């Protein structure tokens, strides 16, 4: 900070004139805080207050400490020390700056709380591209948030063919090769598990409606199909050719991108409907029956993905 810069006081709650400690950011903002709070949250600050330099200051005047952080991350860091306060972050990079400061001052409780807040703010998938979740995964690995790492890795399943050079991300420099390898293994195992859902339909509910869907009751399956699948609890049934092809092709898509949106966005779904329309019997019921099957398909894929574990160190 240059001498020409004006020293200012932070906004509430860090403007209390009765404080016993002032932290000055590197851009000249004074934060009025209390040594007891900082000591409870940080062994680093606790040791600072025991130093001869700190003890030599007058008991009547606040201890003055210059810190390396600018006012924005410093404010968020200090808010994390107060249970009633909830900081928000302008960007993931701003959040990282706060985390680095918390790590420097050994504020473990602040780090854990920041992890929950960061995931709550940056995890909603309607706000970000899938690659964003890789940065959240990297952040979670770096700071030991195992539960958040699993959540971010699951959201990253929406990235097709994860591991190709085009799927690099900023957070990659912040984690070990082992962390990244665990993510790739998790993505691959989820892909295999999702693909296998279409290989055996014995998981279908045994209600009469599911047992009489057009894909295994139409007569066209007897003329053109050579594929038999387990359907619910009724045993092996031959399925119509267009449905057999749909299961194979959608399975390949799931192997590369194992998530719900893959099934919802699959071009092979529309192609199957086009092929079904060529059969007079199928075209009358295929829209409702395929819509019903797709909902069950998605639910089953989500269920098997829950059982896939993300390895931890």
FIRO-733126 format. One record per residue (C-alpha): y, x, z; residue number from 1. Coordinates in steps of 0.5 Angstrom, whole numbers, plus 500, padded with zeros to 3 digits. Layout:
# residues N
node c2=Y, c1=X, c3=Z, k=NUM
...
This chain:
# residues 313
node c2=500, c1=500, c3=500, k=1
node c2=507, c1=503, c3=498, k=2
node c2=512, c1=503, c3=503, k=3
node c2=516, c1=498, c3=499, k=4
node c2=511, c1=493, c3=500, k=5
node c2=513, c1=488, c3=505, k=6
node c2=509, c1=486, c3=511, k=7
node c2=507, c1=479, c3=512, k=8
node c2=503, c1=475, c3=517, k=9
node c2=497, c1=471, c3=515, k=10
node c2=497, c1=464, c3=515, k=11
node c2=494, c1=460, c3=520, k=12
node c2=489, c1=460, c3=524, k=13
node c2=491, c1=468, c3=524, k=14
node c2=498, c1=467, c3=526, k=15
node c2=497, c1=467, c3=533, k=16
node c2=503, c1=471, c3=537, k=17
node c2=498, c1=471, c3=543, k=18
node c2=493, c1=475, c3=540, k=19
node c2=490, c1=482, c3=542, k=20
node c2=489, c1=485, c3=536, k=21
node c2=492, c1=485, c3=529, k=22
node c2=488, c1=487, c3=523, k=23
node c2=492, c1=489, c3=517, k=24
node c2=490, c1=489, c3=510, k=25
node c2=491, c1=494, c3=504, k=26
node c2=496, c1=489, c3=501, k=27
node c2=500, c1=489, c3=507, k=28
node c2=498, c1=482, c3=511, k=29
node c2=497, c1=482, c3=518, k=30
node c2=491, c1=478, c3=521, k=31
node c2=492, c1=476, c3=528, k=32
node c2=485, c1=476, c3=532, k=33
node c2=482, c1=477, c3=538, k=34
node c2=478, c1=483, c3=540, k=35
node c2=473, c1=478, c3=544, k=36
node c2=471, c1=475, c3=537, k=37
node c2=470, c1=481, c3=533, k=38
node c2=466, c1=484, c3=538, k=39
node c2=461, c1=479, c3=539, k=40
node c2=461, c1=479, c3=531, k=41
node c2=461, c1=486, c3=529, k=42
node c2=458, c1=492, c3=533, k=43
node c2=463, c1=496, c3=529, k=44
node c2=469, c1=493, c3=531, k=45
node c2=466, c1=493, c3=538, k=46
node c2=466, c1=501, c3=538, k=47
node c2=473, c1=501, c3=535, k=48
node c2=476, c1=498, c3=541, k=49
node c2=472, c1=503, c3=546, k=50
node c2=475, c1=509, c3=542, k=51
node c2=480, c1=513, c3=546, k=52
node c2=485, c1=511, c3=540, k=53
node c2=485, c1=504, c3=542, k=54
node c2=485, c1=505, c3=549, k=55
node c2=491, c1=509, c3=549, k=56
node c2=495, c1=503, c3=546, k=57
node c2=499, c1=499, c3=551, k=58
node c2=495, c1=493, c3=554, k=59
node c2=501, c1=489, c3=553, k=60
node c2=501, c1=490, c3=546, k=61
node c2=496, c1=488, c3=541, k=62
node c2=491, c1=493, c3=538, k=63
node c2=493, c1=495, c3=531, k=64
node c2=488, c1=497, c3=526, k=65
node c2=489, c1=498, c3=518, k=66
node c2=483, c1=496, c3=514, k=67
node c2=480, c1=497, c3=507, k=68
node c2=480, c1=490, c3=505, k=69
node c2=485, c1=486, c3=501, k=70
node c2=488, c1=480, c3=504, k=71
node c2=483, c1=475, c3=500, k=72
node c2=476, c1=477, c3=502, k=73
node c2=479, c1=479, c3=509, k=74
node c2=481, c1=472, c3=510, k=75
node c2=474, c1=469, c3=508, k=76
node c2=471, c1=474, c3=512, k=77
node c2=474, c1=473, c3=519, k=78
node c2=473, c1=465, c3=517, k=79
node c2=466, c1=466, c3=517, k=80
node c2=467, c1=469, c3=525, k=81
node c2=469, c1=462, c3=527, k=82
node c2=464, c1=456, c3=527, k=83
node c2=469, c1=451, c3=525, k=84
node c2=472, c1=454, c3=519, k=85
node c2=468, c1=454, c3=512, k=86
node c2=471, c1=459, c3=507, k=87
node c2=470, c1=458, c3=500, k=88
node c2=470, c1=463, c3=494, k=89
node c2=474, c1=463, c3=488, k=90
node c2=468, c1=466, c3=484, k=91
node c2=462, c1=470, c3=485, k=92
node c2=465, c1=477, c3=485, k=93
node c2=470, c1=474, c3=491, k=94
node c2=464, c1=472, c3=495, k=95
node c2=461, c1=479, c3=493, k=96
node c2=467, c1=483, c3=496, k=97
node c2=466, c1=479, c3=503, k=98
node c2=459, c1=480, c3=503, k=99
node c2=461, c1=488, c3=502, k=100
node c2=466, c1=488, c3=508, k=101
node c2=461, c1=484, c3=512, k=102
node c2=456, c1=489, c3=511, k=103
node c2=461, c1=495, c3=512, k=104
node c2=462, c1=492, c3=519, k=105
node c2=455, c1=490, c3=521, k=106
node c2=456, c1=483, c3=521, k=107
node c2=449, c1=480, c3=521, k=108
node c2=451, c1=473, c3=523, k=109
node c2=457, c1=472, c3=518, k=110
node c2=452, c1=475, c3=512, k=111
node c2=447, c1=470, c3=514, k=112
node c2=452, c1=464, c3=514, k=113
node c2=456, c1=467, c3=508, k=114
node c2=449, c1=466, c3=504, k=115
node c2=448, c1=459, c3=506, k=116
node c2=455, c1=458, c3=503, k=117
node c2=455, c1=462, c3=497, k=118
node c2=448, c1=458, c3=495, k=119
node c2=451, c1=451, c3=497, k=120
node c2=458, c1=453, c3=492, k=121
node c2=455, c1=456, c3=486, k=122
node c2=448, c1=454, c3=486, k=123
node c2=449, c1=447, c3=483, k=124
node c2=446, c1=447, c3=476, k=125
node c2=451, c1=443, c3=472, k=126
node c2=456, c1=448, c3=473, k=127
node c2=453, c1=454, c3=471, k=128
node c2=449, c1=457, c3=465, k=129
node c2=442, c1=459, c3=467, k=130
node c2=443, c1=466, c3=467, k=131
node c2=448, c1=465, c3=473, k=132
node c2=442, c1=464, c3=477, k=133
node c2=440, c1=471, c3=476, k=134
node c2=446, c1=474, c3=480, k=135
node c2=445, c1=469, c3=485, k=136
node c2=437, c1=472, c3=486, k=137
node c2=440, c1=479, c3=486, k=138
node c2=445, c1=478, c3=491, k=139
node c2=439, c1=474, c3=495, k=140
node c2=435, c1=480, c3=494, k=141
node c2=440, c1=485, c3=496, k=142
node c2=442, c1=482, c3=503, k=143
node c2=435, c1=479, c3=505, k=144
node c2=436, c1=472, c3=504, k=145
node c2=428, c1=470, c3=502, k=146
node c2=429, c1=463, c3=502, k=147
node c2=435, c1=463, c3=497, k=148
node c2=432, c1=468, c3=493, k=149
node c2=426, c1=463, c3=492, k=150
node c2=431, c1=458, c3=490, k=151
node c2=435, c1=462, c3=485, k=152
node c2=429, c1=464, c3=482, k=153
node c2=426, c1=457, c3=481, k=154
node c2=433, c1=455, c3=478, k=155
node c2=432, c1=461, c3=473, k=156
node c2=426, c1=458, c3=470, k=157
node c2=431, c1=455, c3=465, k=158
node c2=432, c1=462, c3=462, k=159
node c2=427, c1=462, c3=456, k=160
node c2=423, c1=469, c3=455, k=161
node c2=426, c1=472, c3=461, k=162
node c2=425, c1=480, c3=461, k=163
node c2=428, c1=481, c3=454, k=164
node c2=433, c1=485, c3=453, k=165
node c2=438, c1=480, c3=452, k=166
node c2=437, c1=477, c3=459, k=167
node c2=441, c1=482, c3=462, k=168
node c2=446, c1=480, c3=468, k=169
node c2=451, c1=483, c3=472, k=170
node c2=447, c1=483, c3=479, k=171
node c2=442, c1=487, c3=476, k=172
node c2=445, c1=494, c3=478, k=173
node c2=445, c1=491, c3=485, k=174
node c2=437, c1=490, c3=486, k=175
node c2=431, c1=495, c3=485, k=176
node c2=427, c1=495, c3=480, k=177
node c2=421, c1=492, c3=484, k=178
node c2=426, c1=486, c3=486, k=179
node c2=427, c1=485, c3=478, k=180
node c2=419, c1=486, c3=477, k=181
node c2=418, c1=480, c3=482, k=182
node c2=422, c1=476, c3=479, k=183
node c2=419, c1=477, c3=472, k=184
node c2=412, c1=476, c3=475, k=185
node c2=414, c1=469, c3=478, k=186
node c2=417, c1=467, c3=472, k=187
node c2=411, c1=469, c3=468, k=188
node c2=406, c1=465, c3=473, k=189
node c2=410, c1=459, c3=473, k=190
node c2=410, c1=459, c3=465, k=191
node c2=402, c1=460, c3=466, k=192
node c2=402, c1=454, c3=471, k=193
node c2=406, c1=449, c3=467, k=194
node c2=403, c1=451, c3=461, k=195
node c2=396, c1=449, c3=464, k=196
node c2=398, c1=442, c3=466, k=197
node c2=397, c1=440, c3=459, k=198
node c2=390, c1=443, c3=458, k=199
node c2=387, c1=438, c3=463, k=200
node c2=390, c1=431, c3=465, k=201
node c2=385, c1=429, c3=470, k=202
node c2=392, c1=429, c3=475, k=203
node c2=394, c1=423, c3=472, k=204
node c2=394, c1=417, c3=476, k=205
node c2=388, c1=412, c3=476, k=206
node c2=392, c1=406, c3=475, k=207
node c2=390, c1=401, c3=469, k=208
node c2=397, c1=402, c3=466, k=209
node c2=396, c1=410, c3=465, k=210
node c2=388, c1=409, c3=463, k=211
node c2=390, c1=405, c3=457, k=212
node c2=396, c1=409, c3=454, k=213
node c2=396, c1=409, c3=447, k=214
node c2=395, c1=416, c3=446, k=215
node c2=387, c1=415, c3=448, k=216
node c2=386, c1=408, c3=446, k=217
node c2=388, c1=408, c3=439, k=218
node c2=383, c1=407, c3=434, k=219
node c2=386, c1=413, c3=430, k=220
node c2=383, c1=418, c3=435, k=221
node c2=376, c1=417, c3=433, k=222
node c2=378, c1=418, c3=425, k=223
node c2=382, c1=424, c3=426, k=224
node c2=381, c1=428, c3=433, k=225
node c2=376, c1=433, c3=435, k=226
node c2=380, c1=434, c3=442, k=227
node c2=377, c1=431, c3=448, k=228
node c2=381, c1=431, c3=455, k=229
node c2=380, c1=429, c3=462, k=230
node c2=384, c1=423, c3=463, k=231
node c2=385, c1=421, c3=470, k=232
node c2=378, c1=420, c3=474, k=233
node c2=375, c1=416, c3=468, k=234
node c2=372, c1=423, c3=465, k=235
node c2=373, c1=426, c3=458, k=236
node c2=377, c1=422, c3=452, k=237
node c2=378, c1=423, c3=445, k=238
node c2=386, c1=424, c3=444, k=239
node c2=390, c1=422, c3=438, k=240
node c2=392, c1=428, c3=433, k=241
node c2=399, c1=428, c3=434, k=242
node c2=399, c1=428, c3=442, k=243
node c2=394, c1=433, c3=442, k=244
node c2=399, c1=437, c3=438, k=245
node c2=405, c1=435, c3=442, k=246
node c2=401, c1=438, c3=448, k=247
node c2=399, c1=445, c3=445, k=248
node c2=406, c1=446, c3=443, k=249
node c2=410, c1=443, c3=449, k=250
node c2=405, c1=448, c3=453, k=251
node c2=408, c1=454, c3=449, k=252
node c2=415, c1=452, c3=450, k=253
node c2=413, c1=451, c3=458, k=254
node c2=410, c1=458, c3=458, k=255
node c2=417, c1=461, c3=455, k=256
node c2=421, c1=457, c3=459, k=257
node c2=418, c1=453, c3=465, k=258
node c2=422, c1=448, c3=467, k=259
node c2=424, c1=440, c3=467, k=260
node c2=429, c1=441, c3=462, k=261
node c2=424, c1=444, c3=457, k=262
node c2=420, c1=438, c3=457, k=263
node c2=426, c1=433, c3=456, k=264
node c2=429, c1=437, c3=450, k=265
node c2=423, c1=439, c3=447, k=266
node c2=423, c1=438, c3=439, k=267
node c2=416, c1=437, c3=439, k=268
node c2=417, c1=430, c3=443, k=269
node c2=421, c1=427, c3=437, k=270
node c2=416, c1=430, c3=432, k=271
node c2=410, c1=427, c3=436, k=272
node c2=414, c1=420, c3=435, k=273
node c2=415, c1=421, c3=428, k=274
node c2=407, c1=422, c3=427, k=275
node c2=405, c1=417, c3=431, k=276
node c2=409, c1=412, c3=427, k=277
node c2=405, c1=413, c3=421, k=278
node c2=399, c1=409, c3=425, k=279
node c2=400, c1=402, c3=425, k=280
node c2=397, c1=401, c3=432, k=281
node c2=401, c1=407, c3=435, k=282
node c2=408, c1=405, c3=433, k=283
node c2=408, c1=399, c3=436, k=284
node c2=407, c1=402, c3=443, k=285
node c2=408, c1=409, c3=443, k=286
node c2=415, c1=409, c3=445, k=287
node c2=414, c1=406, c3=452, k=288
node c2=407, c1=410, c3=453, k=289
node c2=410, c1=417, c3=451, k=290
node c2=416, c1=415, c3=455, k=291
node c2=411, c1=414, c3=461, k=292
node c2=407, c1=420, c3=460, k=293
node c2=413, c1=425, c3=459, k=294
node c2=416, c1=422, c3=466, k=295
node c2=409, c1=424, c3=469, k=296
node c2=408, c1=430, c3=465, k=297
node c2=415, c1=433, c3=468, k=298
node c2=413, c1=430, c3=475, k=299
node c2=406, c1=434, c3=475, k=300
node c2=410, c1=441, c3=472, k=301
node c2=415, c1=440, c3=478, k=302
node c2=409, c1=440, c3=483, k=303
node c2=405, c1=446, c3=480, k=304
node c2=411, c1=450, c3=480, k=305
node c2=412, c1=449, c3=488, k=306
node c2=406, c1=452, c3=489, k=307
node c2=407, c1=458, c3=485, k=308
node c2=410, c1=464, c3=490, k=309
node c2=415, c1=469, c3=489, k=310
node c2=413, c1=475, c3=492, k=311
node c2=417, c1=479, c3=498, k=312
node c2=417, c1=486, c3=500, k=313
